[in-house]
Amino acid sequence: MAAATGRVNVFSRVRPGVAREDGDQHCVTMIPDDRKCVVRLHDGDAVERVLAGGSVSVKTVEKEYTFDGVFDGECTQREVYEEVGKPVLKDVLQGYNGSILAYGQTGAGKTHSLLNPGMGIDGKPDPKQAGLLPRLVAALFVHIGADLRNVYTVEASMLQIYNENIDCLLGEDREKAAGLQVSGKSEIRGLTWAPCATPHDLLRCFTRGRANLVYAETKMNKTSSRSHAVFQIKVAKRPRATDKASGVKGAAAVEMKATFGKLTVVDLAGSERVKKSGVSGVQLKEASNINSSLLAFGNIVQALAEKKKFVPYRDSKLTRILEDSVGGNCKTSLLVCCSPSSESSDETVSTLEFASRAARIETTATINEGVVTVDAASLIADLAGDGLDTALREKHTQMMALETKLKCETNKRDAELLKMKDEAAKKQQVEATKASEASKLVDKWRVKAEEAGRRISQLETAVVEAAGAKEAKAGVAKAEREVAALRNTLAVERAEASKLADAAAGDLRAQITATQKLLDESNALAQTLEGRTSDAEHLVVELRTQLDASMATLDAAGADAAAAIAKAAEDNATALRAAE
């Protein structure tokens, strides 16, 4: 299971003013929309300055803090629960450990925010005034009642740390319940855990435990907590059995996965200044121990915020118990409570500084999982809907019937879906085969088209290279025959390929058109050549006639020349004889 990392969530609440603060100026302002708390600190030396002849103006310094949420004096208990308590309960129901701690000076409203059982200021019941813990209990069992799929087991414990002694508040024997010791990590030996099947059982446990808490009246608080109170609720969750076969008497036990969440709610006793609280005697000792344990708690918060290697958990009983809640396997929320009075401004600033440090503490929480063995009796109880009221039991029965019907319908639908998938796969295979064959035919046609293109190119070259008219005629006739044969071949191929490649057939038709155009041009060229050949034949005839005439003239000239030569020879001979 992956760990959920985060940090401590911090919230701040300021209570309304009380009668003893009448006339005091308020120094705390909450800005819920911005999640900011602003404290105005007045100049403490103003009176001395006036006595010395100085100005009567009061200097004010503001300090601003930002948290995960802030609540002013008008906010309701429900609003506090929705932001602080509800998310932690949700985590616990998933199997995480969750903690809620209330911190602040005495009389700041911590116990009211956490533990008010639903009583108004006038002592009359007022459910709207119920604090975080009663609301967590009610919400827990509301969730359990609405969750028909799971079975829950709830246990509760309550203890206090009084004068550095750990006392169990639910134990029947008060002597044995006092002076308990911490063993391991945040575990208390001898602590009583009470099983709770209803919210009333759980609330009665806490009512009984609260009755054993130590309270006292001081000048700061009529009911001041003199001890740290720790409330713990363990929630185990496993699936509810729905298989009737597993609920037969005599059937073997069944192992089931389960989650184990733990909710810890801590009402820390308020820090107090002895001068202001006016305590003495026993109460002075209580105040000393409270302040000492809160100092130790502050030290571990600072060490965790600064990521120190050593964290002094063993400095007090409080820090040992809270070791798992602060910095351990837990999702933690801190609610710091403040007084609005300017008389408590120093304590308020100290509280808010503490809260700012706590907000830097990183947390790592994991879901607590395990395996539980459920016997046959519990399985039968699951099927019978034990632990559910009549309406929920009927709803549980209806849900089981619907689940059975849904399971049958789901199996049937899955079978039909599987059959449809097989048929679709077969059809897809057939279509793939056809597509493959078509692709092969297209490739074959494309090869033939390329061959035809090359042949046409050859014919074009042959037509251009025709040497004479007769050869041109023969070449043209041969080209026409080959083109005719090629047309027939292409027509057959086009008929075969037209079903699979209309686009390719269009390209072929374009090529044939181009070829036809080329042939037309070749025919025109052939006709031109024929015309030129005819002219050449006429020219040859004329040349031959002229040649014959020239030959006759030449023959006549040769005869005349021979006669002239003969006459010249004769004249020469006569001349020679005359000379002798």
C-alpha positions in Angstrom: 0.0 0.0 0.0 1.5 3.4 -1.1 2.1 5.9 1.7 0.1 9.2 1.8 2.5 12.0 2.4 1.5 15.5 3.5 1.9 17.8 6.5 0.0 18.7 9.7 -3.1 20.7 8.9 -3.5 23.7 11.2 -6.6 25.7 12.0 -7.1 28.7 14.3 -10.2 29.7 16.2 -10.9 32.8 18.3 -13.7 32.6 20.9 -16.1 35.4 21.6 -15.4 37.8 24.4 -16.5 36.8 27.9 -17.8 38.9 30.9 -14.5 39.1 32.7 -13.0 40.7 29.5 -15.6 43.6 29.4 -13.8 46.8 28.6 -10.8 45.0 27.1 -9.9 45.8 23.5 -9.9 42.9 21.1 -6.6 42.3 19.3 -7.4 39.3 17.1 -9.1 39.5 13.6 -9.9 36.5 11.6 -10.2 36.7 7.8 -11.8 33.4 6.8 -11.8 34.0 3.0 -8.1 34.5 3.1 -7.5 32.0 5.9 -5.6 34.6 7.8 -5.3 35.6 11.4 -4.2 39.1 12.3 -3.0 40.1 15.8 -2.6 43.8 16.7 0.0 44.4 19.4 -0.3 47.7 21.3 2.7 49.7 22.7 3.1 48.5 26.3 5.2 51.5 27.2 2.5 54.1 26.3 1.7 54.9 29.9 5.3 55.4 30.9 5.8 57.5 27.8 2.9 59.8 28.7 4.1 60.2 32.3 7.4 61.2 30.9 5.7 63.9 28.9 5.5 62.1 25.6 2.7 61.6 23.1 -0.5 59.8 24.0 -0.7 58.2 20.6 -0.6 54.4 20.8 1.7 52.6 18.4 0.3 49.4 16.9 2.2 46.5 15.3 0.3 43.8 13.3 1.3 40.2 12.9 -0.3 38.1 10.3 -0.6 34.3 10.1 -1.9 32.1 7.4 -3.3 28.6 8.2 -5.4 25.9 6.5 -8.5 27.6 8.0 -9.6 30.2 10.5 -12.8 30.6 12.5 -14.0 33.9 14.0 -16.1 34.3 17.1 -19.3 34.0 15.1 -18.6 30.6 13.5 -20.6 27.5 14.6 -19.5 24.2 16.0 -20.8 22.6 12.8 -18.5 24.7 10.6 -15.5 23.7 12.7 -16.4 20.0 12.4 -16.9 20.3 8.6 -13.4 21.7 8.1 -11.4 20.1 11.0 -13.1 16.8 12.0 -14.9 15.5 8.9 -11.7 15.0 6.7 -9.9 13.1 9.5 -12.9 10.8 10.1 -13.0 10.0 6.4 -9.3 9.0 6.5 -9.9 6.8 9.6 -12.8 5.0 7.8 -10.3 4.2 5.0 -7.9 2.6 7.5 -5.6 5.5 8.3 -4.6 6.7 11.8 -6.0 10.2 12.4 -5.4 12.7 15.2 -7.1 16.0 16.2 -5.3 18.1 18.8 -6.5 21.3 20.5 -3.9 23.7 21.8 -4.0 27.1 23.4 -3.9 29.0 26.6 -6.3 28.2 29.4 -9.8 29.6 28.9 -9.3 29.9 25.1 -12.2 27.5 24.2 -10.4 24.2 23.5 -12.7 22.0 25.6 -15.8 23.7 24.2 -14.6 23.1 20.7 -13.7 19.5 21.3 -15.9 18.0 24.0 -19.1 20.1 24.5 -21.7 17.4 24.7 -24.4 19.7 23.3 -25.2 22.0 26.3 -25.8 25.7 25.9 -24.3 28.5 28.2 -27.5 28.4 30.2 -27.1 24.7 31.0 -29.9 23.6 28.8 -29.5 21.0 26.0 -28.5 22.6 22.7 -27.3 20.1 20.0 -25.9 23.0 17.9 -23.3 23.5 20.6 -22.0 19.9 20.4 -18.2 19.8 19.9 -16.0 17.9 17.6 -15.9 14.6 19.5 -19.8 14.1 19.8 -20.1 15.0 16.1 -17.4 12.6 15.1 -19.2 9.8 17.1 -22.5 10.6 15.5 -21.0 10.9 12.0 -19.1 7.6 12.5 -22.3 5.6 13.2 -24.3 7.4 10.5 -21.7 6.1 8.1 -21.7 2.6 9.6 -25.5 2.5 9.4 -25.5 3.5 5.7 -22.7 1.1 4.6 -24.4 -2.2 4.0 -21.4 -3.8 2.3 -19.1 -3.8 5.4 -19.2 -4.8 9.0 -17.6 -2.5 11.6 -16.2 -3.1 15.0 -15.7 0.0 17.2 -13.8 0.2 20.5 -13.1 3.3 22.6 -10.6 4.3 25.3 -10.0 7.4 27.4 -7.1 8.5 29.5 -5.7 11.6 31.1 -2.1 12.7 31.9 -2.3 14.3 35.3 0.8 15.4 37.1 2.9 13.2 34.7 0.8 10.2 35.6 -1.3 8.2 33.1 -4.8 7.3 34.3 -7.3 5.2 32.5 -10.7 6.9 32.7 -12.9 3.9 31.8 -11.5 1.3 34.2 -13.9 0.1 36.9 -11.1 -0.2 39.5 -9.8 3.4 39.9 -6.7 2.3 41.8 -5.6 -0.2 39.0 -6.5 2.4 36.4 -3.9 4.9 37.8 -0.2 5.1 37.0 -0.2 3.2 33.7 3.0 3.1 31.6 3.7 3.6 27.9 5.0 0.5 26.1 6.3 0.6 22.6 5.2 3.5 20.3 2.2 5.3 21.9 0.8 2.1 23.4 -0.5 2.1 27.0 -0.3 -1.1 29.0 -3.5 -1.9 31.0 -5.6 0.7 29.1 -9.3 -0.3 29.0 -10.9 -0.6 25.6 -14.7 -0.7 25.6 -16.6 -2.2 22.6 -19.4 0.1 21.3 -22.2 -1.1 19.1 -24.2 2.2 19.0 -23.4 5.9 19.1 -25.1 6.0 22.6 -22.6 3.3 23.8 -19.7 5.4 22.7 -21.1 8.7 24.0 -21.8 7.0 27.4 -18.1 5.9 27.5 -16.9 9.5 27.0 -19.4 10.9 29.5 -18.2 8.5 32.1 -14.6 9.3 31.2 -15.2 13.0 31.4 -16.6 12.6 34.8 -13.2 11.3 35.9 -11.2 14.2 34.5 -9.7 16.7 36.8 -11.0 20.3 36.6 -10.6 23.3 38.8 -11.6 27.0 38.9 -9.0 29.6 38.4 -9.1 33.3 37.7 -8.7 32.6 34.0 -11.3 29.8 33.7 -14.1 28.5 35.9 -13.6 24.9 34.6 -9.9 24.8 33.8 -8.6 21.4 32.7 -5.9 20.3 35.0 -4.8 17.3 32.8 -4.3 16.4 29.2 -7.3 14.3 28.0 -6.8 11.7 25.3 -9.7 10.0 23.6 -9.2 7.1 21.2 -11.5 5.2 18.9 -10.5 2.1 17.0 -12.5 1.2 13.9 -12.1 -2.2 12.2 -13.8 -2.7 8.9 -14.3 -5.9 6.9 -16.6 -6.9 4.0 -20.0 -8.2 4.9 -20.5 -11.9 3.8 -23.0 -12.2 1.0 -22.5 -15.8 -0.1 -25.2 -18.0 1.4 -23.0 -21.1 1.2 -20.5 -19.5 3.6 -23.2 -19.0 6.2 -24.3 -22.6 6.5 -24.0 -24.0 10.0 -20.9 -26.0 10.5 -19.1 -24.2 7.6 -15.5 -23.4 8.1 -14.3 -20.0 9.2 -13.4 -17.6 6.4 -10.4 -15.2 6.2 -11.2 -11.7 5.0 -9.1 -8.6 4.4 -9.8 -5.8 6.9 -8.7 -2.2 7.6 -7.9 -0.8 11.1 -8.2 2.9 11.6 -7.6 4.7 14.9 -8.9 8.2 15.7 -7.2 10.1 18.5 -8.7 13.3 19.9 -6.4 15.2 22.4 -7.6 18.1 24.6 -4.4 19.6 25.8 -4.5 21.4 29.1 -4.1 25.1 28.5 -0.8 26.9 29.2 -1.2 29.5 32.0 0.8 32.2 33.7 0.6 31.7 37.4 0.4 35.5 38.0 -2.7 35.7 35.9 -4.4 32.4 37.0 -3.7 33.1 40.7 -3.2 29.4 41.5 -1.4 28.0 44.5 -0.9 24.7 46.4 -2.1 21.7 44.4 -3.1 23.8 41.5 0.3 25.4 41.3 1.8 21.9 41.0 -0.7 21.0 38.3 0.1 24.2 36.4 3.9 23.5 36.7 3.4 20.0 35.2 1.1 21.2 32.5 3.6 23.9 31.4 6.5 21.4 31.6 4.7 18.9 29.4 3.6 21.6 26.9 7.2 22.8 26.7 8.3 19.2 25.9 5.6 19.1 23.3 6.8 22.4 21.8 10.3 21.0 21.6 9.3 17.9 19.6 7.2 20.2 17.3 10.2 22.4 16.7 12.5 19.4 16.1 10.1 17.9 13.6 9.6 21.3 11.8 13.3 21.7 11.5 13.7 18.1 10.4 16.3 17.3 13.1 17.6 13.8 13.4 16.9 13.5 17.1 13.4 14.2 18.4 13.0 14.2 22.3 9.8 12.1 22.6 10.9 10.7 25.9 11.0 14.0 27.8 7.4 13.6 29.0 4.5 11.2 29.2 2.5 13.4 26.8 5.1 13.4 24.1 5.5 9.6 24.3 1.8 9.1 23.9 1.7 11.6 21.0 4.7 10.1 19.2 2.6 8.3 16.7 0.2 11.3 16.3 2.8 13.9 15.6 5.4 12.8 13.0 4.4 9.2 12.9 2.0 7.0 10.8 -0.9 9.4 11.1 -2.9 12.2 9.4 -3.0 15.0 11.9 -5.0 18.2 12.3 -4.2 20.9 14.9 -6.8 23.4 16.2 -5.3 26.3 18.1 -7.7 28.4 20.2 -7.1 32.0 21.1 -8.6 34.6 23.3 -9.6 37.9 21.6 -8.5 40.1 24.5 -5.5 42.4 24.2 -4.6 41.3 27.8 -3.8 37.9 26.4 -2.0 39.2 23.2 1.4 37.7 24.3 -0.1 34.3 24.9 -2.0 34.5 21.6 1.1 35.3 19.6 3.0 32.5 21.3 0.1 30.1 20.4 0.1 31.2 16.7 3.8 31.0 16.5 3.6 27.4 17.8 0.9 26.7 15.1 3.1 28.1 12.3 5.9 25.7 13.3 3.5 22.8 13.5 2.3 23.5 9.9 5.8 22.6 8.7 5.7 19.1 10.1 5.6 16.5 7.3 3.5 13.4 7.8 3.5 9.9 6.1 0.5 7.7 6.7 -0.3 4.3 5.4 -3.6 2.3 5.5 -3.5 -0.3 8.3 -4.5 -3.6 6.6 -4.7 -7.1 7.8 -6.5 -10.4 7.6 -9.3 -11.4 10.1 -10.8 -14.8 10.6 -14.6 -14.7 10.6 -16.4 -17.7 12.2 -19.6 -19.3 10.9 -21.7 -17.6 13.5 -20.5 -14.2 12.4 -21.1 -15.1 8.7 -24.7 -16.2 9.6 -25.1 -12.9 11.4 -23.9 -11.0 8.3 -26.4 -12.8 6.1 -29.2 -12.1 8.6 -28.3 -8.4 8.7 -27.5 -8.4 12.4 -26.5 -4.9 13.6 -28.9 -3.3 11.2 -32.3 -1.9 12.0 -35.5 -3.3 10.4 -35.5 -0.9 7.5 -31.8 -1.4 6.8 -32.2 -5.2 7.2 -35.0 -5.2 4.5 -32.8 -3.0 2.3 -29.9 -5.4 2.9 -32.1 -8.4 1.8 -33.2 -6.5 -1.3 -29.6 -5.5 -2.0 -28.5 -9.1 -1.8 -31.3 -10.3 -4.1 -30.4 -7.5 -6.5 -26.7 -8.4 -6.3 -27.6 -12.1 -7.1 -29.8 -11.0 -10.0 -27.2 -8.6 -11.2 -24.5 -11.3 -11.0 -26.6 -13.7 -13.1 -27.3 -11.0 -15.7 -23.7 -10.0 -15.7 -22.6 -13.5 -16.4 -25.1 -13.9 -19.1 -24.1 -10.5 -20.6 -20.5 -11.5 -20.4 -21.1 -14.7 -22.2 -23.0 -12.9 -25.0 -20.3 -10.3 -25.1 -17.7 -13.0 -25.5 -19.6 -14.6 -28.3 -20.0 -11.3 -30.0 -16.3 -10.6 -29.6 -15.5 -14.0 -31.2 -17.8 -13.4 -34.1 -16.5 -9.9 -34.6 -12.9 -11.3 -34.5 -13.8 -13.8 -37.2 -15.4 -11.2 -39.4 -12.5 -9.0 -38.9 -10.2 -11.8 -40.0 -12.2 -12.4 -43.2 -12.3 -8.7 -44.0 -8.5 -8.6 -43.4 -8.0 -11.5 -45.8 -10.2 -9.7 -48.4 -8.3 -6.5 -47.9 -5.0 -8.3 -48.3 -6.2 -9.9 -51.6 -7.5 -6.6 -52.8 -4.2 -5.0 -52.0 -2.3 -7.7 -53.9 -4.6 -7.1 -57.0 -4.1 -3.4 -56.8 -0.3 -3.9 -56.6 -0.5 -6.3 -59.6 -2.6 -3.8 -61.6 -0.2 -1.0 -60.6 2.7 -3.0 -62.0 0.9 -3.6 -65.2 0.0 0.0 -65.5 3.6 0.9 -65.1 4.6 -1.6 -67.8 1.9 0.0 -70.1 3.4 3.4 -69.4 6.9 2.2 -70.3 5.5 0.6 -73.5 3.8 3.8 -74.5 7.0 5.7 -74.0 8.8 3.1 -76.2 6.1 3.6 -78.9 6.5 7.4 -78.7 10.2 7.0 -79.2 9.6 4.6 -82.1 7.2 7.0 -83.8 9.7 9.9 -83.4 12.6 7.8 -84.8 10.7 6.6 -87.9 13.2 7.1 -90.8 11.0 7.2 -93.8 7.5 7.5 -95.0 7.1 3.7 -95.5 8.8 2.8 -92.3 6.8 5.5 -90.6 3.6 4.0 -92.0 4.7 0.5 -90.9 5.7 1.9 -87.5 2.4 3.7 -87.1 0.5 0.7 -88.2 2.4 -1.5 -85.8 2.0 1.1 -83.0 -1.8 1.2 -83.8 -1.9 -2.6 -83.5 0.0 -2.6 -80.3 -2.0 0.3 -78.9 -5.2 -1.6 -79.9 -3.8 -4.7 -78.2 -2.8 -2.6 -75.2 -6.2 -1.0 -75.1 -7.8 -4.5 -75.0 -5.4 -5.6 -72.3 -5.9 -2.4 -70.3 -9.7 -2.7 -70.7 -9.6 -6.2 -69.2 -7.3 -5.1 -66.4 -9.4 -2.0 -65.8 -12.5 -4.2 -65.5 -10.8 -6.4 -63.0 -9.4 -3.6 -60.9 -12.3 -1.2 -61.1 -14.0 -2.8 -58.1 -11.1 -2.4 -55.8 -9.4 0.8 -57.1 -11.6 3.4 -58.7 -9.1 6.1 -58.1 -6.3 4.0 -59.8 -8.6 3.3 -62.7 -9.1 7.0 -63.1 -5.4 7.5 -63.3 -5.2 4.7 -66.0 -8.0 6.4 -68.0 -6.0 9.6 -67.9 -2.9 7.7 -69.1 -4.9 6.1 -72.0 -6.3 9.6 -72.9 -2.7 10.9 -73.0 -1.7 7.9 -75.2 -4.6 8.5 -77.6 -3.5 12.1 -77.8 0.0 10.9 -78.6 -1.3 8.5 -81.3 -3.3 11.3 -82.8 -0.2 13.4 -83.0 1.7 10.4 -84.5 -1.1 10.0 -87.2 -0.8 13.6 -88.0 3.0 13.3 -88.3 2.5 10.2 -90.5 0.2 12.1 -92.8 2.7 14.9 -93.0 5.4 12.4 -93.8 3.2 10.9 -96.5 2.7 14.3 -98.1 6.4 14.9 -98.0 7.1 11.5 -99.6 4.7 12.2 -102.5 6.4 15.6 -103.1 9.8 13.8 -103.1 8.6 11.3 -105.7 7.4 14.1 -108.0 10.7 15.8 -107.5 12.6 12.6 -108.5 10.6 12.3 -111.7 11.3 15.9 -112.6 15.0 15.4 -111.8 15.1 12.2 -114.0 13.5 14.1 -116.9 15.9 16.9 -116.5 18.8 14.4 -116.3 17.7 12.6 -119.5 17.6 16.0 -121.3 21.0 16.9 -119.9 22.4 13.5 -121.0 21.0 14.0 -124.6 22.6 17.5 -124.7 25.8 16.1 -123.4 25.8 13.3 -126.0 25.3 15.9 -128.8 28.0 18.1 -127.4 30.4 15.1 -127.3 29.6 14.3 -130.9 30.3 17.9 -132.0 33.5 17.9 -129.9 34.6 14.6 -131.6 33.9 16.0 -135.0 35.8 19.2 -134.2 38.7 17.1 -132.9 38.7 15.0 -136.0 38.6 18.1 -138.2 41.3 19.7 -136.3 43.5 16.6 -136.6 42.8 16.5 -140.3 43.7 20.2 -140.7 46.8 19.6 -138.7 47.8 16.7 -140.9 47.3 18.7 -144.0 49.3 21.5 -142.6 52.2 19.1 -141.8 52.2 17.7 -145.3 52.2 21.1 -146.9 55.2 22.1 -144.8 57.2 19.1 -146.0 
